[in-house]
């Protein structure tokens, strides 16, 4: 890290500060039960969760549009990140002004998706494009810690804000404005050269490994998202806690705290286990979800379960992100990055309530205990599949 130039160090800190707001959903998840019971009691839980997941669907679409604009040389990644942060700020403004109707709730989440679609993926892109492999690996670890640290702050602040206003978590996004100003002042504005090919020349294809890791991230985020989107209902139902939003905020913070804790050991674990660290991430979710399912009346065990499940984030995502960074170059960076760090996780988050909430509701209505146990068991199976694939790829020399 001592080899970094002054400008690179400034850029590194800007990337890390943007990483603090890379998990905006954590500011919102503590309010899910309040939104369901207080703001819109006529709506089903699955419907509320799906509307909040619209953010991921909008993010997916916007990230693809951003990648196309960047690849054509129309905008730079700096402008994409700055625009996304401005949209984040506008989400907070919209929540402050329009918060009495269901349509405004829907639009808040769509606007948030526009924001994350532009700044989240391209913040990773700034890292890929401006640093060599050795500092990039180190900064990826720091970035994960900042994502987790920001998640802790967002979870606590979102829980406290939701205890006062159901839309309180959205007001936190007003912080997007000062971060946008920082990006405009410190990030280099170079555009990616438009990708042109001579007649008869084929463009370099994206490495198939990018799609492999993207598929893993998609499934992982679908199961990981079950923790945050159900924790407030779980606590409200089984602990009957009147301060449910605040307590849920603590649980969300501890979920990210688990990620921050695991992030301390990520470098050594990733170097030693390589792709098998993804199996360890699945085991972490399984253990965490089982604690949530087996001890629903114990606040300590619920918080411990959220912490252990949260550890999986710092095992899975930074590893897949770093592996993808090894498989792309400057001409495929924007597209490869958007597939693995935006399209895949966003789609995973979107389908999570659509599949898991509706499926478990059909089998065991209104039981978050069953939901955690069911998804935890599926994650264990997913981990076993990953182990088999990793062993196979190692034999083929691909891992």
PyMOL commands that set and color helices and strands:
alter all, ss='L'
color gray80, all
select helices_A, chain A and resi 6-19+24-27+29-39+45-71+77-97+102-130+133-162+168-186+208-239+244-294+299-311+313-325+333-363+368-396
alter helices_A, ss='H'
color red, helices_A
deselect
rebuild
show_as cartoon
